[in-house]
Amino acid sequence: MNISIISGFLGQDPTKSTTKTGKTVTKFSVAVSSGFGDKRRTDWFDVNAWGKLGEACATHIKKGSYVVVRGFLRNENFETKEGKKIKKDSLQALQVDWPPRGKAEADADADDPNVQMEKASELDIPF
């Protein structure tokens, strides 16, 4: 079974784009910290959110947002224009939650009928 759950903070604003086949994808990186004291470390995970889920992420999260992402790992192998072979792992999001941080943010979300926890009701991943 290939299911992963990560939680952490976005290191930069998400980027939304459209593939050659017309599918929407939003990409972002999540910093996940673990350990304590001298053993503390931060790992970065690249996340791809497709379709409606990706559009919701592009609208509602930004650099510094806390997110919980559930998805599956995917290995990508490709070659650059210069001929260098690249191997990249990414998390393909099935669900992204961005719980409100603090009372002010929770109150703002409660007043906005368009803001809610976004969950992929159907898989809209193009592969």
Helices and strands as residue ranges (DSSP letters): E 4-10, E 15-18, E 24-34, G 37-39, E 41-50, H 51-60, E 66-79, E 85-97, H 103-111
